[in-house]
Structures are given as C-alpha cells and as structure tokens.
Amino acid sequence: MNPLKIAKKYMSSFYGKAPLDAMLPLLSEDLIFKGPFVEFNTAVDYFESLKTNPPVDVKYKILNVYEKENSVCLIYEFSKPGLVTPMAQTFEVVNGKITNIRLIFDTNAFTSSSLKL
C-alpha cells in the first residue's frame, strides 16, 4: 500500500469512518507523533491516548495533498461543533507502516474557544 493510501486509512480511522482499532496496524511500533499539544514516541502510547480521549464528533475535508516518495502531507479543514480550522498533517511511511506523524495547526482556535482536540 502506498503512503497516501495509508495516510487516508489513518484519517478514516481517526475521524470515525472506520473503527479506531483499524489504525493500530498502520503504525510502526516506534512511531513518533508530534503535535502542538502532545508528543509520543511509541505507537502504543499514542494509540492509548486516543482510546482514553477519543476524537468525538469531528470531521475533516481534504483541501490539498502532497506526496514525495515515502511521505505525504494532507492539508485539511478540521471541524467539530463550534470550531472550523485548517490543519496540516505529515506522514512518513517505511515498509508499509507510519513511522512519523507531525500535526500542525493554530492552537488559538482551540484555546480561544475553550475547546480541546
């Protein structure tokens, strides 16, 4: 499976179109996740955080996609009740597994409206 398909499967799982558990096989054990609010150094830690605090009532609309060999960048519109904001997420894929995810967005969209991701 190519990196774009893997990234789209991840998004489908994160945003509830597929079961959250469908995400785990996509992640490398030594996954590095970096976002504005949290960072993780293993797939288990990242996945457990999602199970503890799952994304609820969230949606996305892809605006742009950029691919380069083993990496993908998705730029999308994130939405949940009372909040719509652009986000960018990069995925690095090695041997069919996501090894690195970087999530970028303006944290003011969440803090100013007292919303959490």
Phi, psi and omega in degrees: 000135182281162183304323180295316179297321179295316179298319179292325176294320177301311181299318179299320179288314181300318185268011170084006177283336173233160178300146179303323180298339179292344181284322189305316179294345180277344188261135173290145180305323182263034178308138171247121177244128177229125176223176181296330184255333185217158173221145178222151180243005174218154177295322181298313180298316179297311183296319179298323178295324178289324178291323180290320182229073186291149175294128184236134175055043179249152179219165175213155175224117181290130179258319180214151177227132176233133181236145175207110179046264184251020180226155181221142173237123176251127173251125187214167176262117178269138176216147170209165183309123178085003184209131171223127181207148177284148176221156172230140180221129177252147180229128170253134184236129177229128180052041175077010180234144177283121181258338185210132175231131173236126180249129183232129174197165179281111182294338178301331179298330181268318184285325182288334179255011179057030178259154175240154181294000000 
